Amino acid sequence: MNLTSGSSRSLSSLGRFALRTYCVCLRHCCAAGAPRKAPLNLALAVKGILISKQAIALSLFMLALLVAAVQMILGAQGEGSSAATFRLWGFAFVVLTIMWASSDARERQYHKPFEFGFIAYILWPIVFPWYLVSTRGIRGLWVFLWFVLLWLVPSLIGFMPFGSSN
């Protein structure tokens, strides 16, 4: 696809189509899961589209599985992932956990500062566990450990030997 200024309109419409399709899938997924206590809670507002914390958690889990599968495939071929892959995974993980925390705070009607998303992005190792402990008590540390484990799984799979040794 040529990314000149003339094709920006078609690229934009393609992006809107992909976003609508993704949101329809998320709504269907959330409707099939546990009953909602409230309408879809907002964590991400892109042109008025809101995503629940369950959908964000599912997206995070599926992304972790995808990165782990890529690690296994590359390991079976005797290759390794680039550092950029792990940086992208880390960035996506932090952004999705912040979105999850924002949606969770809205669902729990927990008052958070206006700059919560920015502060959480900059100081994620401090702010995210603090949020979890302040909303869940000591149980929040277990939730944080599960998130950290989810973050580590693709990296740990990258260290496992796959394939046959000749």
Buried (B, 14 or more C-beta within 10 A) or exposed (E): EEEEEEEEEEEEEEEEEEEEEBBEEBBEBBEEEEEEEEEBBBBBEEEEBBBBBBBBBBBBEEBBEEBBEBBBEBBEEEEEBEEEBBEEBEEBBBBBBBBBBBBBBBBEEBEBEEEBBEBBBEEBEEBBBBBBBEBBEEEBEEBBEEBBEBBEBBBEBBEEEBEEEE
